[in-house]
Amino acid sequence: MELIIQSLPSIEQAAQQLLDFADVRKKIVFIGEIGTGKTTLIQSVAKIIGVTTDVTSPTFSLINEYVFQNMVGKNAYIYHIDLYRLKSVQEALDIGIEDYL
């Protein structure tokens, strides 16, 4: 799926389109240059599904975890992972990427 977002006010609509498209998919990859709005889109996705804490870029922490209530009222999690600074597959393995995927 490719989303083209023309303006900041249309981010929430795009986030809803993404969620509708994702349906039961568990993993979504966002690819784009730094500053293109990936985290802003993820903030909107998180808000729509019920994350109540601040969603921030994991550029320095590498992985941010957010909790929300799923449809049956149980805690579910979003793992926002930023792989930009990693230089090798081994570095991804060292941070435990397999556990998250």
Salt bridges, closest charged atoms under 4 A:
GLU12 OE1 - LYS47 NZ 3.73
